[in-house]
């Protein structure tokens, strides 16, 4: 008869309710992935407007230039033509394109206008089309997320606060910093480039922080988001629990 491992002995000493085979003691050595990834950080960017001169899109493109200058591999998803969730099957080409990019990415940037005190429907539709699970795999789990919004009036944080809740729900590592650009129509020139301002400086801050968190977490994301309760479940049970396609 084999002797229990040290973590199993600790579990038995704490509580009889613990499943000793699934109980783990967090270990700093598990956070030192070897070999570390050397490819450019892969960032997917989503914006929440279909207007021809969309300030959330302009802000996204400005941020994309910064991310590329910081060494990232960036993809910007165009939401034009994306159907409403459940209006078309998952095989719709735009849905498939979005899901493939979500799976490809190691981090994301979500940028939405604030409309009626909330993120736009276009923004929410994109997020809703990204499934919580594909089998027992969660496409967003452990990936980094940066949040930005634009407003037509005074500065507000309603949209970024809502998106932060969604990022948490989707098990993403949502960075502390965020960007909210007030009176966005004054912050971009005719060519669509952002003017010098404290708002621009904050965008630089946010993108810099996103890259740092992505580099820090991407190789150890599965370990960071591993949960005791889910280690107890089978892959099939986990898939059934988080699958919301029938709701």
C-alpha positions in Angstrom: 0.0 0.0 0.0 1.5 3.3 -1.1 1.9 6.1 1.4 -0.1 9.3 1.0 1.6 12.3 -0.6 2.4 15.2 1.7 -0.5 17.3 0.2 -2.9 14.4 0.8 -1.8 14.2 4.5 -2.3 18.0 4.8 -5.8 17.7 3.3 -6.8 14.9 5.7 -5.6 16.9 8.6 -7.7 20.0 7.6 -11.1 18.4 6.9 -12.6 15.1 6.1 -14.7 16.9 3.4 -11.6 17.5 1.3 -10.9 15.2 -1.6 -7.2 14.6 -0.9 -6.4 13.5 -4.4 -7.6 16.9 -5.8 -6.3 19.1 -3.0 -3.1 21.1 -4.0 -0.8 23.3 -2.2 0.1 26.3 -4.4 3.7 26.1 -5.5 5.8 28.9 -6.7 7.9 26.6 -8.8 4.9 25.8 -11.0 4.8 29.5 -12.0 8.2 29.2 -13.7 7.3 27.7 -17.0 10.2 26.2 -18.9 10.8 26.7 -21.7 9.1 30.1 -21.8 7.2 31.1 -25.0 9.2 33.2 -27.4 6.5 34.1 -29.9 4.9 37.6 -29.9 2.0 38.0 -27.5 -1.2 37.4 -29.4 -3.8 40.1 -28.8 -7.4 40.1 -30.1 -9.2 43.5 -30.2 -13.0 44.0 -30.2 -14.8 47.3 -30.6 -18.5 48.1 -30.2 -19.7 50.3 -33.0 -20.6 50.1 -36.7 -20.5 53.8 -37.4 -18.4 54.9 -40.3 -16.4 57.2 -38.0 -16.5 55.1 -34.9 -14.5 56.5 -32.0 -14.3 53.1 -30.2 -12.8 51.8 -33.5 -10.4 54.7 -33.7 -9.4 54.2 -30.1 -8.9 50.4 -30.8 -6.7 51.1 -33.9 -4.6 53.6 -31.9 -4.1 51.0 -29.2 -3.3 48.4 -31.8 -0.4 50.6 -33.1 0.9 50.8 -29.6 0.7 47.1 -29.0 2.5 46.4 -32.3 5.2 48.8 -31.3 5.5 46.9 -28.0 6.0 43.6 -29.9 2.5 42.1 -30.0 0.8 40.2 -32.8 -2.5 42.0 -33.1 -5.8 41.1 -34.8 -8.7 43.5 -34.9 -12.1 41.9 -35.4 -14.7 43.8 -37.5 -18.2 43.2 -36.1 -19.9 44.3 -39.3 -22.1 41.3 -40.4 -22.0 39.5 -37.1 -25.5 38.2 -36.4 -27.3 38.5 -33.1 -26.6 35.6 -30.8 -29.0 32.7 -31.6 -30.3 34.4 -34.8 -27.9 32.2 -36.9 -26.2 28.9 -36.2 -22.7 28.7 -34.8 -21.4 27.8 -38.2 -22.0 31.3 -39.5 -18.7 32.6 -41.1 -18.5 35.7 -38.9 -19.1 33.6 -35.7 -16.5 31.1 -36.7 -14.0 33.8 -37.5 -14.6 35.4 -34.0 -14.3 32.1 -32.2 -11.1 31.2 -34.0 -9.5 34.5 -33.1 -10.6 34.1 -29.5 -9.0 30.6 -29.4 -5.8 32.0 -31.0 -5.4 35.0 -28.7 -3.5 35.1 -25.4 -5.1 38.4 -24.4 -7.9 40.7 -25.5 -8.8 44.4 -25.6 -12.5 45.4 -25.5 -13.4 48.9 -26.5 -17.0 50.1 -26.4 -18.9 53.4 -26.6 -21.2 54.2 -23.7 -24.8 54.2 -24.8 -27.7 54.8 -22.4 -25.2 54.3 -19.6 -24.0 50.9 -20.8 -21.9 49.1 -23.3 -23.4 48.8 -26.8 -25.4 45.8 -28.1 -22.7 45.3 -30.7 -20.1 44.9 -28.0 -22.3 42.5 -25.9 -23.1 40.4 -29.0 -19.5 39.8 -29.7 -18.8 38.7 -26.2 -21.9 36.5 -26.1 -20.8 34.7 -29.3 -17.6 33.6 -27.5 -18.6 30.4 -25.7 -17.9 29.8 -22.1 -16.8 26.3 -23.1 -15.9 24.2 -26.1 -16.1 20.7 -24.7 -14.3 21.0 -21.3 -12.1 23.9 -22.6 -13.0 27.5 -21.8 -11.6 29.7 -24.7 -11.2 32.8 -22.5 -10.0 31.1 -19.3 -6.7 32.6 -18.0 -6.3 35.1 -20.9 -5.6 38.7 -20.1 -8.1 41.5 -20.8 -7.8 45.3 -21.1 -10.9 47.5 -21.1 -11.5 50.9 -22.8 -14.6 53.1 -23.5 -15.4 56.3 -25.2 -18.1 58.8 -24.2 -19.8 61.6 -26.1 -20.0 63.7 -22.9 -18.3 63.8 -19.5 -16.1 61.0 -18.4 -17.9 57.8 -17.3 -16.9 54.3 -16.3 -20.2 52.5 -16.8 -19.2 50.5 -19.9 -15.7 49.5 -18.6 -17.3 48.5 -15.2 -19.8 46.3 -17.0 -17.2 44.7 -19.2 -15.0 44.1 -16.1 -17.8 42.0 -14.7 -18.1 40.0 -18.0 -14.3 39.5 -18.0 -14.5 38.1 -14.5 -17.4 35.8 -15.4 -15.4 34.5 -18.4 -12.4 33.7 -16.1 -10.1 36.3 -17.7 -7.2 38.0 -16.0 -8.6 41.6 -16.3 -5.8 44.1 -15.7 -6.3 46.8 -13.1 -5.8 49.8 -15.4 -8.4 50.9 -17.9 -9.1 53.8 -20.3 -12.2 56.1 -20.5 -12.1 58.8 -23.1 -14.6 61.6 -22.5 -15.9 63.8 -25.4 -14.1 61.5 -27.8 -15.1 63.6 -30.8 -12.5 66.2 -29.6 -9.7 63.7 -29.1 -9.1 62.5 -32.7 -7.9 64.5 -35.7 -9.3 64.4 -39.2 -7.1 61.5 -40.1 -8.5 59.5 -37.1 -5.3 59.7 -35.0 -5.5 60.4 -31.3 -4.3 63.9 -30.2 -1.7 64.4 -27.5 -3.5 64.4 -24.1 -3.7 62.7 -20.7 -6.2 60.3 -22.3 -3.6 59.2 -24.9 -1.1 58.7 -22.1 -3.5 56.5 -20.3 -4.0 54.4 -23.4 -0.3 53.9 -23.5 -0.3 52.9 -19.8 -3.1 50.4 -20.3 -1.5 48.7 -23.4 1.9 48.5 -21.6 0.2 46.9 -18.6 -1.6 44.4 -20.8 1.6 43.2 -22.5 3.3 42.9 -19.1 0.5 40.8 -17.6 0.2 38.7 -20.8 4.0 37.9 -20.8 3.7 37.1 -17.1 0.7 34.8 -17.2 0.4 33.2 -20.7 2.7 30.2 -20.0 1.2 29.5 -16.6 -2.5 30.4 -17.2 -3.8 26.8 -16.9 -2.2 26.6 -13.4 -3.4 30.0 -12.3 -7.0 29.2 -13.1 -7.0 25.6 -12.0 -9.7 25.1 -9.4 -10.1 22.4 -6.7 -13.9 22.1 -7.4 -13.3 21.6 -11.1 -10.5 19.1 -10.6 -13.1 17.0 -8.8 -15.4 17.0 -11.9 -15.1 14.9 -14.9 -14.6 16.6 -18.3 -18.1 15.6 -19.3 -19.7 17.0 -16.1 -17.8 20.2 -16.4 -18.9 20.6 -20.0 -22.5 20.1 -19.1 -22.4 22.5 -16.3 -20.9 25.5 -18.2 -22.6 24.8 -21.5 -25.4 27.4 -21.9 -26.4 26.7 -25.5 -29.8 25.3 -24.4 -30.7 28.4 -22.4 
